[in-house]
Amino acid sequence: MSSAPIPAHVAIIMDGNGRWAKQRGLPRIEGHRRGVETVRTVIKAGRELGIRYITLYAFSVENWKRPQDEVGALMGLLEYFLKRELANLVKDKVRLLTIGRIHEMPDNVRILLQNAVEATAAFSDLTLVLALNYGSRTEIVDAARAYAKAVAAGEVKLNDTSWESFSRHLYTAHIPDPDLVIRTSGEMRISNFLLMQAAYAEFVFTPVFWPDFTKTDLADAVATFAKRERRFGQTSDQLKSAPTR
């Protein structure tokens, strides 16, 4: 792996917690709890593999439609994770960022998130991005609104229709686009996750449920990424003749 290309940014759709629990005759929330343990594993493994950014799809805008007791339990787990892991994030110099409509999250969770973001802001070796109350379509709506306000304020010219100009208004404006997107549990869809940012990402779908996802599984996904030729809409000959930066 040392000589193979490593994705700078890996985004993960953490799926299969409920089915993992069902197979074992456990309540769904136990699957989510075990999924939190996997987050710790992936952070450590990502650092060891040389990944710079890890984005986890932790809670979507659609997840509010789940049973109220499950939503409450998920918020409780998030609160537990933030309280327990902040010290480890600081010790390991992991920067925490969030994307999504964070202002709509419960106050106790929102305050914990803000504190964790501020406490880890100086770190740069590894950035953990939590997508919370996130949906790509919602993000695009919010970005379009922000872009329109910028045009009205004279900060952006109306005829500036470049992607670079518009993308500055996305939640991910200060985060590089993902190189690799992984989805666990065997499902083969992207579920409204980073639709614009993943335009040229490589995708790996694994049958492994998230609670069972290990460092080896992450390394295997990275190894699969390393074997692929990324063309970004170009031919192989164009890539070979393109000037290096």
N, C-alpha and C positions, 0 to 999 in steps of 0.2 A: 504493500500500500504506500510505502514511502515515496516511490517514484511515480505513482499514478495520480492523475488529477483529483483533487478533493473539492467537493462542492463547498463554496464559501457559505452558502445559505441553504439550509434544509428546512422545508416546511412539512409538518406532519398533521394529517387528519387522524386523530386518535379515535379509532372506532372498535367496537366489539366488547365494551365493558359489560353491557347488559347480557349479551349472549354468553360471555365467559361465566358470568354468575349463574345464569340459567342452567348451563351444562352441569354445574356443581350443586344445584339445588339451593343456591344462596340468593338473598335479596339483591335486587339490581344495584343498590347503593354500595354493596360490598365490592361489586365489580368496579365501580367508580373509585372506591377507596384504594383498591389494588392498582388502579390506573395511576393514582397519585404517586405510588411507590415507583412505577415505571418512569415517571417524569424525572425522578432523581437519577435513575439509571441512565437515561438518555442524556441528561446534562453532563454527567461524568464521562460517558462514552464519546459524546460530541467533542468535548475538550481534548480527549486523548487522540481522537482521529484528526484533529486539526480543523474542525468546522468552526466558523466564526459567528454564524447566526443560526439560531434554531427558533422557528416559529411554530407554536402549538395551537391548534384549533380547539380551544378549551370550552367555549360556550357560544353557540350561534344565536342569532336573533330569533330563529325558529324554535330554539330550545325552550323558550318561555311557554310554549304550547304543551309542554309535557305536564304530567300530573303535578299539582302544586307541592305535594310532599317530596317528590323527587327533585323539583327545582330548589326547594328549600334545603334539601340535603346537599345538593351540588354547591350551593352558595356556602353552606357550612364547611364543606371540604375545601373550597377555595380559601376561606378564611383560615382554616387549619393550616393549609399549605403555606400561606403567606406568613403566619405567625411563627411556624416552626422552621421554615426554610430561609427566612431573611438572614439569619446569622450565618448560615452556610453559603448563601449567595455572596455575602460580604467577604467571608473567609476565602472563598474560591475566586473572588473578583469577577463575578458574573453580573453583568449589567441587565437589569430588568426593564423592559418596555412593554407597553400595551397598545393594541389597536382595536378599534370598535367604538361603539357609543358608550364609553365608560361612564359618562355623566348620568346614564340611566340605571346604573348598577345600584344595589342597596348601599346606603350611606356607610355602613360599617366596612363593607368590602372595598368601596371606593376609597375610603380614607387609608386603609391598609395598603392598597395598591399605590396610592400617591406616596406614602411613606417609603415603600420599598423602592419605587422608581427613584426617589430623591436620594435614598441611602446608597444606591449602587450607580449613580449617574457618572461617577468618575472612572469607571472600569471600561475596558475596551477589548480585552482578549476574547471574550465570549459574550454574546448578547442573546438573552432569552426573551422572546417576544410572545406574549400571551394574547391570543385573539379572543376577546371577551365581548359578548353582546355584539358579535361581528357577523356581517353578511356582506358579500362582495357587491351585490346590487344596492344595498343600503349605502355602502361606501361610495359607490359611483354617484348616487343621488346627492350625498353630502358634498362630494367633490365638485359636482356641477353647481351646487348652490354657492359654494365658496368661490368657485371660478367666476360665476356671474357677479358676485359682490366685488371681486377684485377688478373686473372689467368696469363696473359702475363707478368704482373709486379711482379709476384711471391708473391702476397698478399694472394692468395687463391690457394690451391692445386687442380690440375686438377681432382683428384679422389674424391674430396669433393663434393658429389652430394646431400647433405642434404638440405631439405627445409629451415632450419634455416640459412644456409650459403647463399643460393640464395636470400631469402626474405630480406636480409640486403640491397639489391640493388633496392628494390621496392620504389616507391614514399612514401609509408607508413611505411618505416623502423622503425620510431620512434613513431608510433601510434599503439595501440592495435587493433587487428582485430575486426570488428563489431560483436556485440552479436545479434543485431536486425536490420533488413533492412525493411524499410517501403516504399511502393510505393503508391502514391495517384492516384486518378482519375479512378480506376477500371481496369487499364491495369495490366496484370499478366505476366510480363517479366522483366528482370533486365537490359536490354539495355546497355550491355558492361560496367557495373558498378561494380567495386571491385570483379571481378570474382574469383580471387585467395583468397582474404582476407575473402570473405563471404562463404567459403567452408562449414563451420559448423554454420553459422548464422541462426537464426530463421527469417522467412519472414512473414510480415503482409501486405496484399493488401487491401486497403480501397477504396470505391467508391467516397469518398469525393475529390473534386477538391482542388488543393493546396491553392488557395486563400481563401477557406472556412475552411481550416484545423485549428483546435483550440487546446487549452490546453487539453480539454476533449478528443479529438481524439488521441492526443499523449498519454494521460494517459490510454485510452482504449487499445492502441497498447501495452503499457508496461504491462498492466494487462493480456493481452493475452499471452505475452512472459512469464510472471510469472507462468502461468498454464502449460507450456510445460516442458517436461523432455528432457534435452539436453544430448545426449549420445556420441557425437563425434566418432561415428563408433563403440561404445561398446554396450554391452547388459546392461540391468538394473542391473543384478547380478554383472557384472564386475565393474560397477560404484559404487555399494554399498561396494564392497570389496577393492576398490582402496584406497591407503593411502591418507589421507588429508594433504594439504600443510600447 
